[in-house]
Amino acid sequence: MSCSFPAHVIEQTIAFHGHYCPGLAIGIRAAEVAITRLGSPEEIQMVAVSETDMCGVDAIQFLTGCTYGKGNLLHRDFGKMAFSFYDRNCGEGFRIVLNRATKDMLDEEIRPLIAKVGEGAASEVEHRHLQGLREAMKQKLMAIDLDELFVVGKPTMAMPRPARILDSLICEECGEGVMESRTRRFQGLTLCIPCFDKVEQKL
């Protein structure tokens, strides 16, 4: 089944991100799964966890209302095309992973061309061919059934706690304020993470 978001909403999502690419299309479809399974962001307290920092995270922010600033979008830097969504009200949640078989099928022709372009060895014809393949991939990603695009399973981590407001302490090295939970103690000093790292490197 093709993407259920109206065309104008997709255009707004593209404008928010700044360009349209296959990664953004994956994020749009991931947000579609979240809303289909859990409900409208206006009706529930949605929480999202992304295991990648790719373009699609912007689509998830825009379409679900989950943002880093509100503390209901978290990034776990695992390098996986995987996303977990929760409804804080009822505790329900699920995790989706980009279907490897589908990804391999989509990437079969495009991957070697991307590598060639990255090496600076692609001809102008190959550059244009790559652009055409990327356009075709976006169309396929937006048209494929969600159950073919993603593998759905149980969350692999507990639902994140709500954002907390903590005291701000002063780093005794640089004099800047830092959230209490992000401070480090070293030889009786309270340090921010960058200053702590500098001290460690000197040892």
C-alpha positions in Angstrom: 0.0 0.0 0.0 1.3 3.4 -0.9 2.2 6.0 1.7 -1.0 7.2 3.4 0.3 10.8 4.2 -1.3 13.4 1.9 1.0 14.9 -0.7 1.0 18.3 1.0 2.2 16.8 4.3 5.0 15.0 2.4 6.0 18.3 0.8 6.1 20.0 4.2 8.3 17.2 5.5 10.7 17.6 2.6 10.8 21.4 3.2 11.5 20.8 6.9 14.5 18.5 6.0 15.7 20.6 3.1 15.8 17.9 0.4 14.2 14.7 -0.7 16.2 11.5 -0.5 15.7 7.8 0.0 16.7 8.2 3.7 13.9 10.8 4.2 11.4 8.4 2.5 12.4 5.7 5.0 11.7 8.1 7.9 8.3 9.1 6.4 7.3 5.4 6.2 8.6 4.7 9.8 6.5 7.6 11.1 3.5 6.1 9.2 4.0 2.8 11.0 4.1 4.6 14.4 0.9 6.6 13.8 -0.9 3.6 12.3 -0.1 1.3 15.2 -0.2 3.8 18.2 -2.5 6.6 17.0 -2.2 10.3 16.2 0.5 12.3 18.0 -2.3 14.7 19.1 -4.0 11.8 20.9 -1.2 10.0 22.6 2.2 10.8 24.3 4.5 9.3 21.7 8.1 8.6 22.4 10.6 7.6 19.6 14.0 6.1 19.8 16.2 6.2 16.7 19.2 3.9 16.3 20.6 6.0 13.4 21.3 9.6 12.7 20.2 9.4 9.1 18.0 11.8 7.2 14.8 10.0 8.1 15.0 11.2 11.7 13.9 14.6 10.5 10.7 13.0 9.0 10.0 11.3 12.4 10.4 14.6 14.2 8.1 16.5 11.8 5.4 13.8 11.4 5.2 12.5 15.0 6.0 15.6 17.0 8.8 13.8 18.8 11.8 16.1 19.2 15.1 16.2 21.0 14.1 19.4 22.7 11.0 17.9 24.3 12.9 14.8 25.4 10.6 12.3 23.6 13.0 11.6 20.7 16.2 9.9 21.7 19.2 8.9 19.6 21.0 5.6 20.4 24.1 5.6 18.1 24.0 1.9 17.1 24.3 2.5 13.4 21.1 0.5 12.7 18.2 1.5 10.5 15.9 0.8 13.4 13.3 2.8 15.3 11.3 2.2 18.4 8.0 3.9 19.2 6.1 4.0 22.5 2.8 5.4 23.9 3.8 6.7 27.3 0.1 6.7 28.4 -0.4 3.0 28.1 3.1 1.7 27.9 2.7 0.0 24.6 5.6 0.0 22.1 7.3 -1.7 19.2 10.5 -1.7 17.3 10.9 -1.7 13.5 14.0 -2.5 11.5 14.4 -1.9 7.8 13.9 -5.2 6.1 17.3 -6.4 4.9 15.9 -8.3 1.9 14.0 -5.3 0.7 17.0 -3.0 1.3 19.4 -5.3 -0.6 16.9 -5.5 -3.5 16.7 -1.7 -3.7 20.5 -1.3 -3.2 21.6 -4.0 -5.7 22.4 -1.6 -8.6 22.8 1.7 -6.7 25.5 0.6 -4.1 28.4 0.1 -6.6 27.6 3.4 -8.3 27.6 5.3 -5.0 31.0 3.7 -4.3 32.3 4.7 -7.7 31.1 8.3 -7.3 32.7 8.5 -3.9 36.0 7.4 -5.4 35.7 10.2 -8.0 35.8 7.5 -10.8 32.2 7.9 -12.1 31.5 9.4 -15.5 28.9 12.0 -16.2 26.6 9.3 -17.6 27.0 7.3 -14.4 26.3 10.4 -12.3 23.0 10.9 -14.2 22.2 7.1 -13.9 22.8 7.3 -10.2 20.4 10.2 -9.9 17.8 8.3 -11.8 18.2 5.2 -9.6 17.8 7.4 -6.5 14.6 8.8 -7.9 13.3 5.3 -8.6 14.3 4.2 -5.1 12.3 7.0 -3.5 9.3 6.0 -5.5 9.6 2.4 -4.5 10.1 3.2 -0.8 6.9 5.4 -0.8 4.9 2.7 -2.7 6.0 -0.5 -1.0 3.8 -2.2 1.6 4.9 -1.3 5.2 5.1 -5.0 6.1 7.6 -5.5 3.3 9.6 -2.5 4.2 10.0 -3.1 7.9 10.3 -6.0 10.3 8.2 -5.3 13.4 9.1 -6.7 16.8 9.1 -6.0 20.5 11.3 -3.1 21.8 14.8 -4.2 22.8 14.9 -1.5 25.5 12.6 -0.1 28.1 10.6 3.0 27.3 12.8 6.0 28.1 12.0 8.0 31.2 10.4 11.5 30.8 12.9 14.3 30.6 14.0 15.6 33.9 15.2 19.1 35.0 18.4 18.8 37.0 20.6 21.2 38.8 23.4 23.0 36.8 26.8 22.8 38.4 29.9 24.8 37.5 32.9 23.0 35.9 35.9 23.8 38.0 38.2 23.8 35.0 36.4 26.0 32.4 33.9 27.8 34.6 30.9 26.9 32.5 27.6 25.6 33.7 26.8 21.9 33.1 23.9 19.6 33.8 24.5 17.7 37.0 24.1 14.3 35.4 26.8 15.1 32.8 29.5 16.1 35.2 32.5 14.0 36.1 34.5 13.8 39.3 38.3 13.8 39.1 40.7 14.3 42.1 38.0 16.1 44.0 37.0 18.4 41.1 33.7 18.6 39.4 34.4 18.7 35.6 32.3 18.9 32.4 32.9 16.1 30.0 35.2 18.0 27.6 37.5 19.1 30.5 37.4 15.6 32.0 38.5 14.2 28.6 41.3 16.6 28.4 42.6 15.7 31.8 42.4 12.0 30.9 44.4 12.5 27.7 47.2 14.1 29.7 47.5 11.1 32.0 
